[in-house]
Amino acid sequence: MMDRMNLRLGLVLLSLLAAAGAHAALPVYGYRVVRELPHDTQAYTEGLFYLDGRFYESTGTVGASDIREVDPATGRVLRRRALPPPDYGEGIAAWKNRLYELTWQSGHGYIYDLKTFAPLGSFTYPGEGWALTCDGSRLYMSDGSADIRVLDPVTLDETARIHVTAEGAPVERLNELEWVKGELYANVWLTSRIARIDPASGKVTAWIDLGGLGPKPGETADPANDVLNGIAYDAEHDRLFVTGKRWPTIYQIELTGPSLQR
């Protein structure tokens, strides 16, 4: 009788532990600033990536949208191509010798030569365009929802969707994207957090909390909108960079922690 009771109690305990694990808080990583680099305070950052020693950045707002190649050490713009009105520039990504750019609400994007920014073509998509990144063979596109679209970089056709959830709840307002060591990193617009997403399941595996980073409220032209947005990863040297819209600094950071928080 005692053995049966012990077995029953053991099964109940295992069930409780499993239930607790299913609702366990996600890990939350902090950060340490490694280096500060200059950033154009007129750049309303929508997209950012690092390639071959340069930052590539796209900026938004109608009449001030462009794509640019930037020297990280000085912040100097080495090459720029303006996006004429009425288009509002959004995310960018590189694949082979091409650079792809989204627009916010125009329903189309542009293709450029990566080295010269010469126009090569355009493409269309339904809904809004927010951000782009590439894993080397596929493009990933955010549209402000909890879904990330997977695009074929040759045809620009949508081939799949990733529905992003954290502890079972959809994560809305996914914005700037970066491919980092097999994960998708995504700014969550109007928050100080980056979601680390498993692209196979769409589940957020951890958060990166960048609270306290960047200018203080009132130190930018429009504090309500000059928010964290911009992630770039240097795969060769394992370096992670982040910035915000019209921030004066691009930060190289290292992750610390994690802790378990809700």
Buried (B, 14 or more C-beta within 10 A) or exposed (E): EEEEEEEEEEEEEEEEEEEEEEEEEBBBBBBEEEEEBBBBBEBBBBBBBBBEEBBBBBBBBEEBBBBBBBBBEEBEBEEEBBBEEEBBBBBBBBBEEBBBBBBBEBEEBBBBEBEEBEEBEEBEBEEBBBBBBBBEEBBBBBBBBBBBBBBEBEEBEBEEEBEBBBEEEEBEBBBBBBBBEEBBBBBBBEBBBBBBBBBEEBBBEBBBBBEEBBBEEEEBEEEEBBBBBBBBBBEEEEBBBBBBBBBBBBBBBEBEBBEEEE
